[in-house]
């Protein structure tokens, strides 16, 4: 048999094997892809889009007790600080149990930043964000999660400035504030702004139970 014929016979034998190998490999890849597609990941964090500018990330403690309710921590600029709040809770409830369980709502402002509206919404015209919180964010969270009437707010820098504006505009909307690196307020200024917001509503029952102002420029700055 000539060399040409022997090479032809060899190729005739190899080609079906190669085809079978490709089919098997392709089938395995498809099977692997199908298996991957079937894998589902159940997260205890939900993402909610309110509109084209604001979205929420919401963490709720897992429970089978439908009658149990939780306080809620609202975190401004959630894209930066949401997971800090969740991680803080988990680290202080795992094994040591020194923190209560609570719902965390991250208010994501990336789209506001992209539209160059964040500073406006949080300082210049905070009524827009206040209205959003009051009419959309809080009602949505209260409707879909096991909340109680204990609400707290966290904000940093412009988020802290907004927190003070929220504190003065809606004294009863939140029961606690954690405000870091915002504007500097003296005791007198806080009392004056608080009393000036809505004098007929200012009373012991309507005041936030806790207001913490953390200021990097001086010692102290924490107001009970």
C-alpha positions in Angstrom: 0.0 0.0 0.0 1.3 3.4 -0.9 2.2 6.0 1.6 -0.7 8.2 0.3 -3.2 5.4 0.9 -1.9 4.7 4.4 -2.3 8.4 5.4 -5.8 8.4 4.0 -6.7 5.3 6.0 -5.3 6.9 9.1 -7.3 10.1 8.6 -10.4 8.0 7.9 -9.9 6.4 11.4 -9.0 9.6 13.2 -11.7 11.9 11.9 -14.7 10.0 13.4 -12.8 9.8 16.7 -12.2 13.6 16.6 -15.9 14.2 15.8 -17.0 12.0 18.6 -14.6 13.8 21.0 -16.0 17.2 19.9 -19.5 16.0 20.4 -18.8 14.6 23.8 -16.9 17.8 24.9 -19.7 20.0 23.5 -22.3 17.9 25.3 -20.4 18.1 28.6 -20.1 21.9 28.2 -23.8 22.1 27.6 -24.5 19.9 30.5 -22.2 21.9 32.7 -23.9 25.1 31.5 -27.3 23.7 32.2 -26.3 22.6 35.7 -24.9 26.1 36.4 -28.1 27.7 35.1 -30.1 25.6 37.5 -28.2 26.7 40.6 -30.1 29.3 42.5 -28.8 31.5 45.2 -31.2 32.7 47.8 -30.1 36.0 49.4 -31.5 37.7 52.5 -30.8 41.0 50.7 -33.4 42.4 48.3 -32.8 45.1 45.7 -35.7 47.5 44.9 -35.7 50.2 42.2 -38.0 53.0 43.2 -37.4 55.2 40.2 -34.7 56.2 37.8 -32.7 58.0 40.5 -33.1 56.0 43.7 -32.9 52.3 44.5 -32.8 50.4 47.8 -30.9 47.4 49.2 -32.9 45.8 52.1 -31.6 43.3 54.6 -34.1 41.6 56.9 -33.3 39.1 59.6 -34.4 35.6 58.8 -37.3 34.4 61.0 -40.2 32.0 60.9 -42.1 34.1 63.5 -44.5 36.1 61.4 -45.6 38.1 64.5 -42.1 39.4 65.3 -41.2 42.9 64.3 -37.9 44.7 64.0 -36.5 48.2 64.2 -35.2 49.7 60.9 -32.0 51.5 60.2 -32.1 53.7 57.1 -28.6 54.2 55.6 -28.1 57.1 53.3 -25.6 56.4 50.4 -26.2 52.7 50.8 -23.8 51.9 48.0 -21.0 52.8 50.4 -22.3 52.0 53.9 -25.1 49.4 53.6 -22.9 46.3 54.1 -21.1 48.0 57.0 -24.5 48.2 58.8 -25.3 44.6 58.0 -21.9 43.3 58.9 -21.9 45.2 62.2 -25.2 43.5 63.1 -24.0 40.1 62.1 -20.7 40.3 64.0 -22.5 41.5 67.2 -25.3 38.9 67.1 -23.1 35.8 66.2 -22.0 34.1 69.4 -22.0 37.3 71.6 -25.6 38.5 71.0 -25.0 42.1 72.1 -26.9 43.7 69.3 -30.6 43.4 68.5 -31.7 42.2 65.1 -32.8 45.0 62.9 -33.7 45.6 59.3 -31.2 47.6 57.2 -32.4 49.8 54.3 -29.6 51.2 52.1 -30.7 54.2 50.1 -28.5 54.1 47.0 -27.6 57.5 45.5 -25.3 56.5 42.6 -27.8 57.8 40.0 -28.1 61.1 41.9 -24.3 61.4 41.8 -24.2 60.6 38.1 -26.9 63.3 37.5 -25.0 65.7 39.8 -28.1 66.0 42.0 -26.9 64.4 45.2 -25.7 67.6 46.9 -28.9 69.3 45.9 -31.2 66.6 47.2 -29.3 66.3 50.5 -28.6 69.9 51.3 -29.9 72.6 49.0 -33.5 71.2 48.4 -33.8 68.3 50.9 -37.6 68.4 50.6 -37.3 66.1 47.6 -35.5 63.4 49.6 -37.7 64.0 52.7 -40.8 63.5 50.6 -39.3 60.4 49.0 -38.6 58.9 52.4 -42.0 59.8 53.8 -44.2 58.8 50.9 -42.3 56.0 49.2 -39.4 54.5 51.0 -40.8 54.1 54.5 -44.3 53.0 53.4 -42.7 50.4 51.1 -40.5 49.0 53.8 -43.4 48.9 56.4 -45.7 47.2 53.9 -43.2 44.4 52.8 -41.2 43.8 56.0 -41.9 43.1 59.6 -41.1 46.5 61.0 -42.1 48.2 64.2 -42.2 52.0 64.9 -38.6 52.2 65.8 -36.7 53.9 63.0 -33.1 55.1 62.9 -31.2 57.1 60.3 -27.5 57.1 59.4 -25.7 59.6 57.2 -22.1 60.7 56.6 -21.1 64.2 55.4 -23.9 65.4 53.1 -25.9 62.5 54.4 -25.4 63.8 58.0 -26.3 67.3 56.8 -29.5 65.9 55.4 -30.1 64.0 58.7 -30.2 67.3 60.6 -32.6 68.8 58.0 -34.8 65.7 58.3 -34.6 66.0 62.1 -35.9 69.5 62.0 -38.5 69.1 59.2 -40.0 65.8 60.5 -39.3 65.5 64.2 -41.3 62.3 64.6 -40.3 60.4 61.4 -37.1 58.9 63.0 -36.5 57.9 66.6 -32.7 58.0 66.4 -30.0 59.6 64.3 -26.4 58.6 63.7 -24.7 61.5 61.9 -21.0 61.6 61.1 -18.8 64.3 59.7 -21.5 66.7 58.8 -22.0 70.3 59.8 -20.9 71.4 63.3 -23.8 72.3 65.6 -23.6 73.5 69.2 -26.1 72.5 71.8 -27.8 75.9 71.5 -28.0 75.6 67.7 -29.5 72.2 67.8 -32.1 73.3 70.4 -32.9 76.4 68.3 -33.2 74.5 65.1 -35.2 71.8 66.7 -37.6 74.2 68.4 -37.9 76.3 65.2 -39.0 73.3 63.1 -42.5 73.1 64.4 -42.9 74.5 67.9 -46.4 73.2 68.5 -45.2 69.6 67.9 -42.1 69.8 70.0 -42.4 67.8 73.2 -40.8 65.0 75.0 -42.8 62.4 73.1 -41.9 63.8 69.7 -38.2 64.3 70.1 -35.8 61.7 68.8 -34.7 59.4 71.6 -31.1 59.7 70.5 -29.1 62.0 68.3 -25.4 61.3 67.8 -23.3 63.9 66.0 -19.7 62.7 65.3 -17.4 65.6 64.4 -13.8 65.0 63.3 -12.7 68.6 64.1 -13.1 68.5 67.8 -13.5 66.2 70.7 -17.0 65.3 71.8 -19.8 66.2 69.5 -22.2 63.5 70.8 -25.6 64.7 71.9 -27.9 62.4 73.9 
